[in-house]
Amino acid sequence: MSKIGQKTIKIPQAVQLTVTHKTITVKGPKGGHMVVLPQELEATMENNELIIKRSNEEKKTKSLHGLYRQLVYNGVSGVEKLWEKRLEVVGTGYNVKLQGEDLVFKLGYSHPVVFKKTPGVSYQVDGNTKVIVSGVDKQLVGQIAHKIILLKKPDVYKGKGIRYEGEKLRIKPGKKAKAAGATTGPA
């Protein structure tokens, strides 16, 4: 069983953390984040460190202990330094532009695709093929990045589409490559 839940969370100087009943509120230079603990867990502050304790030793409670400890840690890290996901748009004629606070993609469709701004997440465009999704909430940043990828998933034959920066794809051989390797019959 993982021991992640038993680790303490050190609170940096720039971060302000408040524990009220089952709610942990984190505020820092980059924004704020809130985590609500389940009834089996309890949080206490000691010597500028946050300790999360569980009420029993059941398997479900132990797994919740590790999960919520990591969620609070991600919130503390996020308000100090934003979480970010980098995406790239690959394909001839494919590009992205920032229009106000929305992303506008040209992905080979007959119309441009507009991805609306989500509260708590900010977008940056580097060049016209790279997108940076950043925010305080790690889960929300990952979820939005995945939704952007679903606009045009990478093609398995040519690799065209939206993908994570540096992601390696397995490209399938096309019909010509398969036909060239096959024999025509018995000799």
C-alpha positions in Angstrom: 0.0 0.0 0.0 1.2 3.5 -0.9 2.5 5.7 1.9 1.8 9.0 0.0 -1.0 10.0 2.4 1.3 9.9 5.4 3.7 12.5 4.0 3.4 16.1 5.3 3.0 19.0 2.9 5.4 21.8 3.5 3.8 25.2 2.9 6.1 27.7 1.1 6.4 31.3 2.4 4.4 32.8 -0.6 1.5 30.4 0.0 -1.4 31.0 2.4 -3.3 27.9 3.5 -6.5 27.9 5.5 -8.2 24.8 7.0 -11.9 25.2 7.9 -13.7 22.0 9.0 -13.4 19.8 5.8 -12.3 22.6 3.4 -8.7 23.4 2.6 -8.3 26.8 0.8 -4.9 27.6 -0.7 -4.0 31.1 -2.0 -0.8 32.2 -3.6 0.8 34.6 -6.1 -0.7 32.7 -9.1 -4.3 32.3 -7.8 -6.4 30.2 -5.4 -7.5 26.6 -5.1 -9.9 24.8 -2.8 -10.2 21.1 -1.8 -13.0 19.6 0.2 -12.0 16.5 2.2 -14.3 13.5 2.6 -15.6 12.7 6.1 -13.0 10.0 6.7 -10.1 12.5 6.5 -9.1 15.4 8.7 -6.4 18.1 8.1 -4.3 19.9 10.7 -1.5 22.5 10.6 1.7 22.1 12.6 4.9 24.1 12.2 4.0 25.4 8.7 3.2 21.9 7.5 -0.1 20.3 6.7 -0.9 16.9 8.0 -3.8 14.8 6.6 -5.0 12.0 8.9 -7.5 9.2 8.3 -10.1 8.0 10.8 -9.9 4.3 10.1 -7.7 1.7 8.3 -10.2 0.5 5.7 -8.8 0.0 2.2 -11.1 2.7 0.7 -10.1 5.2 3.4 -6.4 4.5 2.7 -6.8 5.1 -1.0 -8.7 8.4 -0.3 -6.0 9.4 2.1 -3.3 9.2 -0.6 -5.6 10.8 -3.3 -6.6 13.8 -1.3 -3.1 14.4 0.1 -1.9 14.6 -3.5 -4.8 16.8 -4.6 -3.9 19.3 -1.8 -0.2 19.1 -2.7 -1.0 19.8 -6.4 -3.0 22.8 -5.3 -0.2 24.2 -3.2 2.3 23.6 -6.1 -0.2 25.2 -8.6 -0.7 28.5 -6.7 3.1 28.9 -6.5 4.0 27.8 -10.1 1.2 27.2 -12.7 0.7 23.7 -14.1 0.9 23.6 -17.9 0.5 21.3 -20.8 2.1 22.0 -24.2 0.3 20.9 -27.3 1.4 21.0 -31.0 -0.7 21.2 -34.1 0.8 19.0 -36.9 -0.3 19.0 -40.5 -0.2 21.0 -43.7 -2.4 24.1 -43.4 -3.2 23.3 -39.7 -2.7 26.2 -37.3 -4.0 27.9 -34.2 -4.5 31.6 -33.3 -5.6 33.3 -30.1 -8.7 35.4 -30.7 -9.4 37.4 -27.6 -9.3 34.7 -24.9 -10.5 31.9 -27.3 -8.5 29.5 -29.4 -9.3 29.4 -33.2 -8.0 26.2 -34.9 -7.8 25.5 -38.7 -7.8 21.7 -38.8 -8.7 20.8 -42.4 -12.4 21.2 -41.8 -14.5 23.5 -44.0 -14.7 25.9 -41.1 -12.4 27.2 -38.3 -13.0 25.5 -34.9 -13.3 27.8 -31.9 -12.4 26.5 -28.5 -13.9 28.8 -25.8 -12.1 30.1 -22.8 -12.5 28.0 -19.6 -12.5 29.8 -16.2 -9.4 29.0 -14.3 -7.3 28.1 -17.4 -5.3 30.4 -19.6 -4.0 29.8 -23.2 -0.9 31.0 -24.9 0.0 30.4 -28.6 3.7 30.1 -29.5 4.1 30.6 -33.3 1.1 29.3 -35.0 1.4 25.6 -34.2 2.0 25.4 -30.4 -0.5 25.9 -27.6 0.3 26.2 -23.9 -2.6 25.5 -21.5 -1.8 26.6 -18.0 -3.7 27.0 -14.7 -3.7 26.4 -10.9 -5.7 23.2 -10.9 -3.7 20.3 -12.4 -6.7 18.2 -13.1 -8.5 21.0 -15.0 -5.4 21.8 -17.1 -5.1 18.1 -18.1 -8.8 17.8 -18.8 -8.9 21.0 -21.1 -5.7 19.8 -22.9 -7.4 16.5 -23.6 -10.5 18.2 -24.9 -8.4 20.3 -27.3 -6.7 17.1 -28.6 -10.1 15.6 -29.2 -10.9 18.4 -31.7 -8.6 16.5 -34.1 -6.9 13.4 -32.8 -3.7 12.5 -34.5 -4.2 10.5 -37.7 -2.7 7.0 -37.5 -1.4 7.0 -41.1 0.1 10.5 -41.5 0.3 11.8 -37.9 -1.8 15.0 -38.7 -3.8 16.5 -35.8 -3.3 17.9 -32.3 -0.9 16.1 -29.9 1.2 16.7 -26.7 4.5 18.3 -27.5 7.2 15.6 -27.9 4.6 12.7 -28.1 5.8 9.8 -30.2 3.1 8.2 -32.4 3.2 4.8 -34.0 2.4 5.5 -37.6 0.7 2.6 -39.5 1.9 1.6 -42.9 -0.6 2.5 -45.7 -2.0 0.1 -48.4 1.0 0.6 -50.7 3.5 -0.4 -48.0 1.4 -3.5 -47.2 1.0 -4.5 -50.9 4.7 -4.1 -51.7 5.6 -6.6 -49.0 3.1 -9.2 -50.1 3.8 -11.9 -52.8 1.5 -12.4 -55.8 1.1 -16.2 -55.3 2.8 -19.5 -55.7 5.8 -19.6 -58.1 
